[in-house]
Amino acid sequence: MMSPVNDGSTDGPNDGPNDASVEARPDGPGSYPGCPATVAEAMSRGEVLRTPQWGIGSAVVSIVAAIVLGLAAAIPLLLLDAPLPITALVGTVVPWIGLAGWPLLVTRLRGNGPRIDLGIRLTWSDVGWGVAAGVVGLILAGIVAVITQAIAGDFSSAAGEIAGELREAGPFWALLVFAIMVMVGAPIVEELAFRGMLYNSLRKRGVGAVWTIAITTVAFSAFHFEPVRFFLLLPIGVVYGWVRWKTGSLGASMVAHGVNNTPAALVVLLGVPEVTP
């Protein structure tokens, strides 16, 4: 739900890798340099917060679990020669249990819940910043894609290849569901893991904003396991990290991610040549 709350991020212009001590932030057990704006908002409402007991280990568990679950789902589906729509949809959704399910669970069990601990909110300001960041990400990705194509030749994403197979062999409903997963599901799930749990875990350990954005960007790009697209994903990850820092809101980076994935969703549905991720 949209909230009229001001985008008062606890990050700020003085926030840097070696300057965490000068950041403005709420004073309480749920706060730390670079914590989400939702922490300050909760404390301003008089909510009693506890110090989150999750950290980098939990972020690693989330990412590793996604990889393991993905393999555990893919192997039997391939061995059983399951229909392509089932293989594509199940193989995509199962890893999300680790990427999104674990952050949602561990923040509830060992923190103040995902909304406060991970910065899940969506104000009109967050939407505006998210849309703007998404457009910038598309432009940067397009530039890198042109350079990559000149060096490595034509390339496609894993989602684009799956979509091509679904168009040939699968029913339209499977193609439509897959497109929605690309445009809506993936942005929510991946942001929960990377700009949510991993980002905040690093900030809790005192890692500065610049290094946190760099680390989450590399992890995000590498997680896709697409070597040709690795460098194309880097500028996008930086933009997502920057808008999370700017707004203190995970909702803003989710919007940016969704805007960036919209062309890919259209590629899935329409089958037009893919030039962006």
N, C-alpha and C positions, 0 to 999 in steps of 0.2 A: 504494500500500500504506500502511496505517496505520502510523504510527511513534509510539513511546512518548515521543519527545523532548519535553522541556518547551518551551512556546511562548516561549522567550526572545528576543523581538524586539529588534533593535538600535535600533528607534525607542523612544521613551519619553515619559513625562509631561512632560518638559522640552522636548520637541521642538516647535518652533514656527518661524514664518517668519523670525524674527530671532534665534533662540537656538540655532542648529545647533551652536555650538561647545561647548555643555555636554552634548551627547548622549553617552551611553555607547555605545561601538561597538568592535568588534575592531580591532586595529592590524595592518594588512596591506595588500598591494596590491589585494585584492579588496574592501576596505571603504571606506565613505564614510558620511556622516551619513544615517541613514534606510535603509541598505542592508538587504536581507532577512535574516531570522534564519538562513537557510540558509548565509550567509557565515560567521557566527560558529560554526555547527555544523561546517562543513567544516574550519575552521581548528582547532577543538578536536580534530578527528580527525587532525590533522597533515597535512592536504592542502595542497599548495603551490598557491596561487592566483596568478593574474596580474591586473593592472589591466585591467578591461573597456575595450575600444577602440570600443565602440558608444555612441551617445548620442541626443540629441534628433533628429538627422538620420535615424537609423535608425527612430525612432518615427514620424516623418513619412512616411518611405518605406512603412512598413507600412500606414498608414491610406490614403495616396494610392493605393497599389497595390491595395488592396481595392476602392476606388471604381472605378479604371480597369478592373480585371479584371471587376467586376460589370457594367459597361457593355459591355465586350468580349464577355461571355457573353450578355447579354440581347438585344443588337441582332440577331445572327444567329438566335437562337432565335425572336424575334418575326417577323423577316422570312421565316423558313422555316415559320412557323406550326406550330412543334413542339407535340406534345401537352402539355397543361397539367401533368401530373405531372413530365415532363422539364423543362419550363421552370421550374417552382417549385423543384424539388430542385437542379437544376444552377445556377440563378440564385442560390440561397442558398449553395451550397457553394463555388463558384468564388471569391467574394471572401475566403473564409476562407484561401485560399492566401497572401494578403497579410497578413491580420490575425494569423494564427497561424503560418503557414509561415515568414515572414520573421523574426519574433522568435526562433523556434526555431533557424533557420539562423545568423543573425548572432551570437547569443550563443555558439553552438558554435564558429564560425570566429574570432570576435574577443573572446571572453571565456572564461568557465569553464563554459559550457553553461547551458541554460535552467533546470535544477533549482536551481543555485546562484545564478546571476545574477538570475533573476526571482522566486525564492522559492517554487518549486513543491514543496510538501510538504503532508502531510495528517495531523496528529496528532488525537487525540480532542479536544484542546482547540480546535484549529482548526475541527473539525466543530461543536462546541458553539457557539463564537462565530459561526460562519457561519450556523447555523440561526437563532440569536437575531437576528442582523442581517437575515437574510432576512425573518423575520416582521415586524420593525420596518419594513423597506422596504415590505412589503405594506400595512401599516397607513397609512404616510405616503402611499403611492401611491393608496390608496383615498380618503383625505381630499382629495388634490389632484384626483383623478378626479371626485369629486362637485362640487367647485368649478368645474372645467373644463366639466363637462357643463351646469352651471347657466348658464355664460357662453356657451359655444360650441354647446350642443346635443349630441345623440348623436354619438359618434365611435367609431372602431375603430382597431386597429393594422393595419399592413401585413400582419403574420402572420395576424391574424384574417380579413382580406379574402381572402388566399390560401387559408386553410383553408376558408372558405365556398365558394369556387370548387371546391376539391378534393372537398368533400363532394357537390357537385352533379354533377361531371363525372369525377372521378378514382376509381380503385380504392381500396379500403380500405388496401392496403399502402402506397400513397403518402401517405395521410393519417397512418398510423401512423409512418412514417419521418419525416415532417415534424414530428409532435408530439415525437418523440425528439430531433430537431435543435433544437427550441425549448427543451426542458427540459434537455438535456445538452450538445449541441454548442455552441449559442450562448453559454452561460455560460463554457465553457472557452475558446473562441476569443476572445470579446470581452475577457475578463479578461487573457488573454495580451497583448493589444494595449494596453489602457488602464491597468489597475492593474498590469500587468507591465512592458512595455517603456516606455510613456510615463511612468508613475509613477516608475520607477527612473531614467530618463533625466533627469528634472527634479531628482530628489534628488541625482544625481551632479553636477549643475551648481550645487548649493548652494541650490536653491529650498526654502523651508521646507515643512513638512507641510501647513499650512493652505492655502497657495497651490497646492501640488501637488494636493491633493484637489479644490480649486476648478477648476483647469485641466483635470484629467482628467475631472471631472464634466461640464463644459461640452462638451468634445470628445466624450465618450461620448453625451451627449444629442443633440448636433448631428449626429453620424454617422448616426443613424437616419433623418434626412431626413423627419421627420414633425412639421411645425410645431405642430399641435394638441397633440401629446403631449410636446413639448419640455419644458415646465414640469413635467409629470408625471414625466419621467425624471430631473429634477434631484435631488430628494430621495433617489431610489434610488441614483444615482451617488455622492452624499455618503456614504450608508451603506456602500456597497462600499469606497469610499476609506478610510473610518474603520476598518473591520474589517481592511483591509490594514495600516493604520498600527498598530492595536492589537496585532495578532498577529505582524506581520512576515512573514506568510505569504500567498502568492497563493491557496493552497488554500482559505483561509477565505473570501476574496471570491468564489471560484468556487462554493463551497457556498451562500453567501448569494444569489448570482445564480441558482443552480439552484432554490433554494426560492422565490424571487420569480417565476421563470418557470413554476413548476409549475401555477398556475391558468391561465396562458395555454395550456399544453399540454393541459389538460383542456378548455379552450374549443375547441381545435383538434379534439380527438377527439369531444367530445359536442355541440358546437355550441350550448352555453348562452350567454346574453347575456354579452358581455365588459364588465367594469367595471374591470379592472385590466390593466396591461401584460403 
